[in-house]
Amino acid sequence: MANELPYFRFVVQAWQNGKIDIERNELKGLFISICGYYWIQDCSITLALLKKKFTNDNKLIDELIELSILKHEKRHDKIEIEFLNIQFDLLSEKRKRRQDAGSKGGNAKAKRKQKTTYNDNNNDNNNDNNNNNNNLIFPFTSTQFITVWDILKKEKRWIKKSPTALQASLNKLAGYGEQGAIESMNDAIAGGYQGVFEPKSMQKQNQSKLIQNKSAYDKALKLLNDDANNASL
């Protein structure tokens, strides 16, 4: 896969909202290097191999695992990077479909379709686009977020949405943070909504902030009035 597609999606918003963004620069730099190596190895490496590759950074690797930025499956000594696994699985599935189409068609046009790209929509209809995530950019890539999203887009009011409409909803969800986005999607599922809206917990927080700001403003105004009254005496 890496030879056919030597790059992966890097969603800036997901990075900024993720655990890695608050860590120090040496951890960030190492993580990006590990992501590149992981992708080149078709998302299949062991911890032993990783530590051999980055011999001078073993303590930092252990720290990334402790922070759950890297996941270590101890039974098989496997390292897992979730957002890259999702991309790899989607691309592998799409490549297999095109290979099958090429073997059945047996013509030059079918063979050209075997090339894996991120934005090949030539023969995908709206339903096909709605039933997979290949052409969408996700603000968050955790298993929980993707699972709830897949449930939401199969709802009655979502099943016929175009990829453009789905992407607009994802862009809106990005502004709520991951947990807020999951709450918003669950609200949409429960209420049968056609869109996604600011989650109730965030609405309460914003309302609380408004009340606090008004209270602070009222106090400041009272102090000013008291000073003015004292000055006039």
Secondary structure, 3 states (H helix, E strand, C coil): CCCCCCCCCCCHHHHHHCHHHHCCHHHHHHHHHHHHHHHHCCCCEEHHHHHHHCHHHHHHHHHHHHCCCCEEECCCCEEECHHHHHHHHHHHHHHHHHHHHHHHHCCHHHHHCCCCCCCCCCCCCHHHHHCCCCCCCCCCCCHHHHHHHHHHCCCCCCCCCCHHHHHHHHHHHHCCHHHHHHHHHHHHHHHCCCCCCCCHHHHHHHHHHHHHHHHHHHHHHHHHHHHHHHHHC
